[in-house]
Amino acid sequence: MSASLRVKGGIPLVGDIEVRGAKNLVSKAMVAALLSDEPCRLRGVPEISDVQVVSGLLELHGVTIDSTDRDGELLMDPRNILQAHVADIDAHAGSSRVPVLLCGPLLHRLGEAFIPDLGGCRIGERPINYHLDVLRQFGAEVEKRQDGLRLTAPERLQGARVVLPFPSVGATEQVLLTAVLASGRTELRNAAIEPEIMDLIAVLQKMGAIISVQTDRVISIEGVERLGGYDHLAIPDRIEAGSWACAALATKGDIFVRGAQQQPMMPFLNVFRKIGGAFDIDDEGIRFWHPGGRLRSIALETDVHPGLMTDWQQPLVVALTQTAGLSILHETVYENRLGFTAALADMGATIQIYPECLGGSPCRFGRSDFKHSAVISGPTPLVAADITVPDLRGGFSYLIAALAADGESTVMGTDLIYRGYERFGDKLDALGAVYHAA
């Protein structure tokens, strides 16, 4: 049974909460421990279900993990790794897409790896062909089986020249995790350069990797013979910080997000200010609040870094329902990420979605039937409704909408939110939200 919350809306969220390590970095840094022949220490680890899934997968492969009495710290010992049973990987991975990123490290350490059928949030096609093509270029052999894919590396993987058709974060991570122990030099073109990618590169450099980030999305990796351990404090989660900022705006609240950092959030902060939101930055974090008065409509477009991150789009849409005039959103990263707006329309929002590229330059979805642009008319008061969480980021956005709406909403499937939002129930309590289990 999925968890549900009964949420009373119309109450400004006011208070102080903390964000820790980024979900999109922590899980990849944990995978990087497989490349090491020494213990690794990762700090700032959030209590989210994705961390539990990755921990379980590592333990299935013989990694010893110790988090006892260490709040936000993981000690991982990968010195005795082994090949896990296929059925165990499949059963434990669930909807996680992490097993595909284990392939490069496992091919180096064990000579084989297995990928079960993959899940993940249903926000777009997110094919793994980028990953498989990359691994084949390094010399991996891929065998399709009824229960998934078996990969083998009869010899040491070789450096390669990889050109990605799109700056895919996952494929960039795959190249990095595979190339660092491959023989020779790897050149990756059209790479993703998100802050979490840069932090993963910092982890790998601490382990002994030689990685150069050049201009025009080019990353060069010189393979080394071995990698040691690392001690690393994860970059704070900019997605969670932006989500709470949108909650402050939508509920006319005032939230200090302890741990939030300015530099990785600059594209979001620009949009937040253009809409009319207020923020103040200090060494401890960022305070976000609604300064009163009317919020302003805007035209915006998501893009790979340094553009506006697609994971900020969904909570921003909720805030945009409260702006005056027409806002235009063009989603260029995931083709099906606007499906969540139907529930917002049921709550009183005026949102229309279109297949055309509105409000920006033509993108790769422009000649398809994917509805990847939205026009949001506001301000429209939101009213309570029964809504079901569609995916991780859409789920938290529904929670924001319920907190802003007039009346009591039932938000179903909230257990999915725990994938990426640490202790969000405790944080709602700290901000004065009124809710209970449904």
C-alpha positions as CSV (number, residue, x, y, z in Angstrom):
1,M,0.0,0.0,0.0
2,S,1.3,3.5,-0.9
3,A,1.4,6.1,1.8
4,S,-1.0,9.0,1.7
5,L,-1.2,12.4,3.4
6,R,-4.2,14.6,4.2
7,V,-2.9,18.1,3.8
8,K,-4.6,21.3,5.0
9,G,-3.7,24.2,2.7
10,G,-3.6,27.9,2.9
11,I,-1.1,28.1,5.7
12,P,2.2,30.0,5.0
13,L,5.3,27.8,5.5
14,V,7.6,29.6,7.9
15,G,10.8,28.3,9.5
16,D,14.2,26.8,9.1
17,I,15.1,23.5,7.4
18,E,18.3,21.9,6.2
19,V,19.4,20.2,3.0
20,R,22.3,17.7,2.9
21,G,24.1,16.0,0.1
22,A,22.6,15.9,-3.4
23,K,20.7,12.8,-4.4
24,N,22.2,13.1,-7.9
25,L,25.8,13.0,-6.5
26,V,25.6,10.8,-3.4
27,S,24.4,7.6,-5.2
28,K,27.1,8.0,-7.9
29,A,29.9,8.6,-5.3
30,M,28.7,5.5,-3.6
31,V,29.1,3.6,-6.9
32,A,32.6,5.0,-7.3
33,A,33.6,3.2,-4.2
34,L,33.5,0.0,-6.3
35,L,36.5,1.3,-8.2
36,S,38.7,1.4,-5.1
37,D,40.8,-1.1,-3.3
38,E,40.6,0.9,-0.1
39,P,37.8,2.1,2.2
40,C,35.9,5.2,1.3
41,R,34.2,7.8,3.5
42,L,31.2,9.9,2.2
43,R,29.8,12.7,4.4
44,G,26.6,14.7,4.1
45,V,24.6,11.7,3.0
46,P,20.8,12.3,3.2
47,E,18.4,9.7,4.6
48,I,16.5,8.9,1.4
49,S,15.4,5.7,-0.1
50,D,17.7,5.9,-3.1
51,V,20.7,5.7,-0.7
52,Q,19.2,2.6,0.9
53,V,18.8,1.0,-2.6
54,V,22.4,1.8,-3.6
55,S,23.7,0.6,-0.2
56,G,21.8,-2.7,-0.7
57,L,23.2,-3.2,-4.2
58,L,26.7,-2.5,-3.0
59,E,26.3,-5.0,-0.1
60,L,25.0,-7.6,-2.5
61,H,28.4,-7.2,-4.3
62,G,30.4,-7.7,-1.1
63,V,30.9,-4.0,-0.1
64,T,30.8,-3.6,3.7
65,I,28.9,-0.4,4.7
66,D,29.0,1.1,8.1
67,S,26.7,4.0,9.0
68,T,26.3,3.2,12.7
69,D,26.2,6.2,15.0
70,R,27.4,8.4,12.1
71,D,24.7,10.9,11.1
72,G,25.1,11.6,7.5
73,E,28.3,9.6,7.1
74,L,28.9,6.3,5.2
75,L,32.1,4.2,5.5
76,M,32.3,1.8,2.5
77,D,34.9,-1.0,2.3
78,P,35.0,-2.5,-1.3
79,R,38.1,-4.7,-0.8
80,N,36.2,-8.0,-1.0
81,I,33.7,-7.4,-3.8
82,L,32.0,-10.3,-5.5
83,Q,29.4,-11.0,-8.2
84,A,25.9,-10.8,-6.9
85,H,23.2,-13.3,-7.9
86,V,21.0,-12.1,-10.8
87,A,17.8,-12.6,-8.9
88,D,19.1,-10.6,-5.9
89,I,20.0,-7.7,-8.1
90,D,16.6,-7.7,-9.8
91,A,14.7,-8.0,-6.5
92,H,16.6,-5.3,-4.7
93,A,17.0,-2.7,-7.6
94,G,13.2,-2.3,-7.9
95,S,12.6,0.8,-10.1
96,S,16.1,2.2,-9.5
97,R,18.3,2.9,-12.5
98,V,21.5,2.7,-10.6
99,P,22.5,-0.9,-11.7
100,V,23.5,0.4,-15.1
101,L,26.1,2.7,-13.5
102,L,27.6,-0.3,-11.6
103,C,28.6,-1.8,-14.9
104,G,31.9,0.0,-15.6
105,P,33.3,-0.5,-12.1
106,L,32.2,-4.2,-12.0
107,L,33.7,-4.9,-15.4
108,H,37.0,-3.6,-14.1
109,R,36.9,-5.4,-10.8
110,L,35.1,-8.7,-11.7
111,G,35.0,-8.8,-15.5
112,E,31.2,-9.0,-15.7
113,A,28.1,-7.2,-14.7
114,F,24.3,-7.6,-14.9
115,I,21.5,-5.1,-15.6
116,P,18.0,-6.1,-14.7
117,D,14.9,-4.5,-16.3
118,L,15.1,-0.8,-15.3
119,G,12.5,1.5,-13.9
120,G,12.7,5.1,-12.7
121,C,10.3,8.0,-12.9
122,R,8.1,8.0,-16.0
123,I,9.0,11.4,-17.2
124,G,10.5,10.4,-20.6
125,E,12.0,7.6,-22.5
126,R,15.4,7.8,-20.7
127,P,16.8,4.9,-22.8
128,I,19.9,3.0,-21.7
129,N,21.2,2.8,-25.2
130,Y,23.6,5.7,-24.5
131,H,25.1,3.6,-21.7
132,L,25.4,0.4,-23.7
133,D,26.9,2.2,-26.7
134,V,29.5,3.8,-24.3
135,L,30.4,0.5,-22.7
136,R,30.7,-1.2,-26.1
137,Q,33.2,1.5,-27.2
138,F,35.3,0.6,-24.1
139,G,35.3,-3.0,-25.2
140,A,32.5,-4.5,-23.2
141,E,30.4,-7.3,-24.7
142,V,26.6,-7.1,-24.2
143,E,24.4,-10.2,-24.1
144,K,20.6,-9.8,-24.1
145,R,18.9,-12.3,-21.8
146,Q,15.4,-12.9,-20.7
147,D,15.9,-11.4,-17.3
148,G,18.1,-8.4,-18.4
149,L,21.5,-7.8,-19.9
150,R,24.8,-9.5,-19.1
151,L,28.0,-7.6,-19.8
152,T,31.5,-9.1,-19.9
153,A,35.0,-7.7,-20.4
154,P,37.3,-10.6,-21.5
155,E,40.2,-8.2,-21.4
156,R,41.0,-4.8,-19.8
157,L,38.7,-2.1,-21.0
158,Q,40.3,0.4,-23.4
159,G,40.0,4.1,-23.5
160,A,37.7,5.5,-26.2
161,R,36.6,8.6,-28.0
162,V,33.0,9.1,-27.1
163,V,30.6,11.7,-28.6
164,L,27.2,11.9,-26.9
165,P,24.2,12.9,-29.1
166,F,22.9,14.9,-26.1
167,P,24.6,16.0,-22.9
168,S,23.2,13.2,-20.9
169,V,24.0,13.2,-17.2
170,G,23.7,9.5,-16.8
171,A,25.9,8.7,-19.9
172,T,28.5,11.2,-18.7
173,E,28.6,9.5,-15.4
174,Q,29.0,6.1,-17.1
175,V,32.0,7.4,-19.1
176,L,33.7,8.8,-16.0
177,L,33.1,5.6,-13.9
178,T,34.4,3.4,-16.8
179,A,37.3,5.5,-18.2
180,V,39.2,6.1,-15.0
181,L,40.6,2.5,-14.9
182,A,40.5,1.9,-18.7
183,S,43.8,1.5,-20.5
184,G,44.9,4.7,-22.3
185,R,43.1,8.0,-22.8
186,T,39.4,8.7,-23.2
187,E,37.9,11.8,-24.7
188,L,34.3,12.6,-24.0
189,R,32.6,15.2,-26.2
190,N,29.2,16.8,-25.6
191,A,29.4,15.9,-21.9
192,A,27.1,17.0,-19.2
193,I,28.8,19.5,-16.8
194,E,26.2,19.8,-14.0
195,P,27.6,20.7,-10.5
196,E,26.9,17.1,-9.4
197,I,29.1,15.9,-12.3
198,M,31.9,18.2,-11.2
199,D,31.6,16.9,-7.7
200,L,31.8,13.3,-8.9
201,I,35.0,14.3,-10.8
202,A,36.3,15.7,-7.5
203,V,35.6,12.4,-5.8
204,L,37.4,10.4,-8.6
205,Q,40.4,12.8,-8.5
206,K,40.7,12.2,-4.7
207,M,40.9,8.5,-5.5
208,G,43.8,9.0,-8.0
209,A,42.0,9.6,-11.3
210,I,43.4,12.1,-13.9
211,I,40.5,14.0,-15.4
212,S,40.6,17.4,-17.3
213,V,37.5,19.4,-18.0
214,Q,38.0,21.5,-21.1
215,T,36.0,24.0,-23.0
216,D,32.9,23.2,-25.1
217,R,31.8,20.2,-23.0
218,V,35.0,18.2,-23.5
219,I,36.3,15.9,-20.7
220,S,39.6,14.0,-21.0
221,I,40.4,11.1,-18.8
222,E,43.8,9.3,-18.6
223,G,43.3,5.8,-17.3
224,V,45.3,4.7,-14.2
225,E,46.3,1.3,-12.9
226,R,44.5,1.6,-9.6
227,L,42.3,3.9,-7.5
228,G,42.4,4.4,-3.7
229,G,39.8,5.5,-1.2
230,Y,38.3,8.9,-0.7
231,D,37.0,11.2,2.1
232,H,34.4,13.6,0.6
233,L,31.6,15.9,1.7
234,A,28.8,15.8,-0.9
235,I,27.6,19.0,-2.6
236,P,24.3,20.1,-1.1
237,D,21.1,19.2,-2.9
238,R,20.2,22.2,-5.1
239,I,17.0,20.5,-6.3
240,E,15.6,20.1,-2.8
241,A,16.6,23.7,-2.0
242,G,14.8,25.0,-5.0
243,S,11.7,22.9,-4.2
244,W,11.4,24.4,-0.7
245,A,12.0,27.9,-2.2
246,C,9.0,27.3,-4.5
247,A,7.0,26.1,-1.5
248,A,7.8,29.4,0.3
249,L,6.6,31.4,-2.8
250,A,3.4,29.4,-3.4
251,T,2.3,29.5,0.2
252,K,3.3,33.1,0.8
253,G,5.8,31.8,3.4
254,D,9.4,32.4,4.5
255,I,11.8,29.5,4.6
256,F,15.5,29.5,5.5
257,V,17.2,26.6,3.6
258,R,20.3,25.8,5.7
259,G,23.0,24.3,3.5
260,A,21.8,25.8,0.2
261,Q,24.6,27.3,-1.9
262,Q,24.4,30.2,-4.3
263,Q,26.7,29.1,-7.1
264,P,25.0,25.9,-8.2
265,M,21.6,27.6,-7.9
266,M,22.3,30.8,-9.9
267,P,20.0,29.9,-12.8
268,F,17.1,29.2,-10.3
269,L,17.8,32.3,-8.3
270,N,17.5,34.5,-11.4
271,V,14.1,33.0,-12.2
272,F,13.0,33.3,-8.6
273,R,13.9,37.0,-8.6
274,K,12.3,37.7,-12.0
275,I,9.0,36.2,-10.7
276,G,9.1,38.5,-7.7
277,G,10.4,36.2,-5.0
278,A,12.9,37.5,-2.5
279,F,16.0,35.7,-1.2
280,D,19.0,36.5,1.0
281,I,22.2,34.6,0.9
282,D,24.7,34.0,3.7
283,D,27.4,31.5,4.6
284,E,24.8,29.2,6.3
285,G,22.3,29.0,3.5
286,I,19.6,30.9,1.6
287,R,16.4,32.5,2.9
288,F,13.5,32.4,0.5
289,W,10.3,34.4,1.0
290,H,7.2,35.9,-0.6
291,P,7.7,39.7,-0.2
292,G,4.0,40.5,-0.7
293,G,2.3,42.1,-3.7
294,R,1.8,40.5,-7.1
295,L,4.1,37.9,-8.6
296,R,5.2,38.4,-12.2
297,S,4.7,36.0,-15.1
298,I,7.7,34.9,-17.1
299,A,8.9,32.9,-20.2
300,L,11.4,30.3,-19.4
301,E,13.1,27.2,-20.9
302,T,14.8,24.3,-19.2
303,D,18.1,23.1,-20.4
304,V,21.2,21.2,-19.4
305,H,23.6,23.1,-17.1
306,P,24.3,26.0,-17.1
307,G,20.7,26.4,-18.1
308,L,17.6,26.1,-15.9
309,M,17.6,22.6,-14.5
310,T,14.6,20.4,-15.5
311,D,14.1,19.2,-12.0
312,W,13.3,22.8,-10.9
313,Q,10.6,23.0,-13.5
314,Q,7.8,21.2,-11.8
315,P,7.8,23.0,-8.4
316,L,8.3,26.3,-10.4
317,V,5.1,25.6,-12.3
318,V,3.1,25.5,-9.1
319,A,4.5,28.9,-8.2
320,L,3.8,30.2,-11.7
321,T,0.1,29.5,-11.2
322,Q,0.2,32.4,-8.7
323,T,1.8,34.9,-11.0
324,A,-0.1,37.6,-12.9
325,G,-0.5,37.1,-16.6
326,L,0.7,34.4,-19.0
327,S,3.8,32.4,-18.2
328,I,5.4,30.2,-20.9
329,L,7.5,27.2,-20.2
330,H,9.5,25.2,-22.8
331,E,10.8,21.8,-21.5
332,T,13.8,20.6,-23.6
333,V,15.3,17.8,-21.5
334,Y,12.5,15.3,-20.9
335,E,9.7,14.9,-23.4
336,N,6.9,13.8,-21.0
337,R,7.6,15.9,-18.0
338,L,4.5,18.1,-18.3
339,G,2.0,15.3,-17.7
340,F,1.8,16.2,-14.0
341,T,0.0,19.5,-14.9
342,A,-3.4,17.7,-15.4
343,A,-3.8,17.3,-11.6
344,L,-2.9,21.0,-11.1
345,A,-5.7,21.9,-13.6
346,D,-8.1,19.8,-11.4
347,M,-7.0,22.0,-8.5
348,G,-8.0,25.2,-10.4
349,A,-4.9,26.0,-12.3
350,T,-5.2,27.2,-15.9
351,I,-2.5,25.3,-17.8
352,Q,-2.5,24.3,-21.5
353,I,0.2,22.1,-22.9
354,Y,1.4,22.1,-26.5
355,P,3.7,20.0,-28.8
356,E,5.3,23.2,-30.3
357,C,8.5,24.7,-28.9
358,L,7.1,27.8,-27.2
359,G,9.0,30.6,-25.5
360,G,12.5,29.5,-26.7
361,S,14.6,28.1,-29.5
362,P,13.5,24.9,-31.3
363,C,14.6,21.7,-29.5
364,R,14.9,18.0,-30.3
365,F,11.2,17.4,-29.4
366,G,9.9,20.1,-31.8
367,R,9.1,17.7,-34.7
368,S,7.4,15.1,-32.5
369,D,4.0,14.9,-30.9
370,F,5.4,15.3,-27.3
371,K,3.6,18.0,-25.4
372,H,6.6,19.7,-24.0
373,S,5.5,23.4,-23.8
374,A,3.1,24.9,-21.3
375,V,1.2,28.2,-21.0
376,I,0.2,29.0,-17.5
377,S,-2.4,31.7,-16.8
378,G,-2.6,33.3,-13.4
379,P,-3.1,34.1,-10.7
380,T,-5.6,31.3,-10.1
381,P,-6.5,30.2,-6.6
382,L,-5.8,26.5,-6.0
383,V,-8.5,24.4,-4.4
384,A,-8.1,21.1,-2.6
385,A,-8.3,17.8,-4.5
386,D,-7.4,14.1,-4.3
387,I,-4.2,13.7,-6.3
388,T,-1.7,10.8,-6.9
389,V,2.0,11.3,-7.0
390,P,3.3,10.6,-10.6
391,D,7.0,10.8,-10.0
392,L,9.6,12.1,-7.6
393,R,9.7,15.8,-8.5
394,G,6.1,15.9,-9.6
395,G,5.2,14.4,-6.3
396,F,6.8,17.1,-4.3
397,S,5.2,19.7,-6.5
398,Y,1.8,18.2,-5.8
399,L,2.6,18.5,-2.1
400,I,3.4,22.2,-2.6
401,A,0.1,22.6,-4.5
402,A,-1.8,21.0,-1.6
403,L,-0.1,23.2,0.9
404,A,-1.0,26.3,-1.1
405,A,-4.6,25.2,-1.9
406,D,-7.8,26.2,-0.1
407,G,-9.1,23.2,1.9
408,E,-7.8,19.7,2.6
409,S,-6.2,17.6,-0.1
410,T,-5.3,14.0,-0.1
411,V,-1.9,13.3,-1.7
412,M,-1.5,9.6,-2.5
413,G,1.7,7.8,-3.2
414,T,3.9,10.1,-1.0
415,D,6.3,7.2,-0.2
416,L,7.9,8.0,-3.7
417,I,8.9,11.4,-2.4
418,Y,11.3,9.8,0.1
419,R,13.5,8.8,-2.9
420,G,14.9,12.3,-3.0
421,Y,13.6,14.4,-0.1
422,E,15.1,13.7,3.3
423,R,12.8,13.6,6.3
424,F,10.3,15.8,4.5
425,G,7.7,15.1,7.1
426,D,9.9,16.4,9.9
427,K,10.6,19.5,7.7
428,L,6.9,20.1,7.1
429,D,6.5,20.0,10.9
430,A,9.3,22.5,11.4
431,L,7.6,24.9,8.9
432,G,4.2,24.7,10.5
433,A,2.4,22.6,7.9
434,V,-0.8,20.9,9.0
435,Y,-1.2,17.4,7.8
436,H,-1.8,13.8,8.9
437,A,-1.6,10.3,7.5
438,A,-4.6,9.5,5.4
